[in-house]
Amino acid sequence: MASGNAIRGSRVGAGPMGEAERGEAAPRLRISFWCANKHETQPSFATDAQVPETWDCPRCGLPAGQDQHNQQPFQTGPVHPAPHTPPNVDPNPDHTSNP
């Protein structure tokens, strides 16, 4: 039985939306980024937006830069390893005083 609900199956805010209702799209600029695995990604940015120096590669997750031929290989761990620290050893284990 029909209930007479004209918007049945519709979501709030759904409907035909064109450029007139949304406003004009901002001018876009596509910038290429390459990771160390030679993957290229081209995100788009508004022409007046600040473009970041690096972008995460969507394929492998490595950082990608704009210089196709000069990408550093990915390093795991600290760049400069911490110096070895010996365990905390008590020089006087029986806690007697030295004369």
N, C-alpha and C positions, 0 to 999 in steps of 0.2 A: 504494500500500500504506500503510495506517495505521501510524503509528509509536507510537501510544499516548501521545503528548505532549499532555496535557490543556490546557496553556496556549499551544498553538500559535496564533500570530496575536495574541497579547496582549502588552502592554508591562508592564514592571515598574512597579508602582504603579497600574496601571489597574484599574478595577473599580467597582462601585457605591459611591458615596460620598454619604452623606446628611448632614444636620445633626448627627446623633449621632456620626458618625465625624470630622467636621471641627471640631466645636465650633460654638458660636453665632456668627453674624456680628455684627460690631460695628455699633452704630447708626450710620447714615449721614446726612449732611447735604449737599444739593445747593446749590451757590453759583453764581450767574450772573456771568459775566465778559463784557465787551464790548470789542472792539478799535476803533481809529479808523475801520475800514471798516464798523462797525455789526454785525459778526458776533457772535453770542452763543454761548458755550459754557458747559456746566453740569457741571463735574467734581464728583465726590462725594468727601467727606472724612469721616473718622471724627468723631463729634461732639466728641471730646476732643482732636482734632488742631488745630494752629495753621494757620489758613488764610492763604496767602500774599497779599500785596498785589496782585501781578500774576500773570498766567498767560499762556503763549504761545498765541495763537489757532491752532487746528489747521487752519484753512482758509487763512490767509494768512501766519502766522508772526509777526505783529505782537504787541507786548505788549498785553495786555488787562487792564482794571481792573474794579472792581465798580461804579463810577459810570457808568451808561449814558449820561448826557448830558454828561459832562466827560472825554472821551478826547482826549489830545493826538495830533495827526498825527505820523506816523512821520518821523523825520529821518535822513538818511544823512550820514555823515561826522561830524566833531567839531561840537559845538554852537557853540563859539567857535573860529573858524579861527586857526591859528597865525600870528603876524606874519611878514611876508615877511623873509627873511634873505638879504642879497646874497651872491653867491658869494664864496668866499675869494680875494681878489685881492691879490697881493703889490704893495705900493706902490712897491717898488724892484726891478723885474724883472731888472736886470742885476747885482744884489747889490753895488753899489758903495756906499761909505759917503758920506753927505752931509756936506759941510764945515760 
